[in-house]
C-alpha cells in the first residue's frame, strides 16, 4: 500500500506543475476568436 501512496503523491505533485491553458482561462484570445466567428460576413459586389 505504501507504493500506491507514493505514486499518488508523485501524480499530484506533477499535476500541480502542469502549465497548460484551460479553455476557460484563455480570456481575450478566445473572446476575439468568438467575435470573429460570429461576425456577419461582408458581402462583396461581383466585379465584371
Secondary structure, DSSP 4 states (H G I P E B T S, - for coil): -HHHHHHHHHHHHHHHH-----GGG-THHHHHHHHHHHSPPPP-PPP-
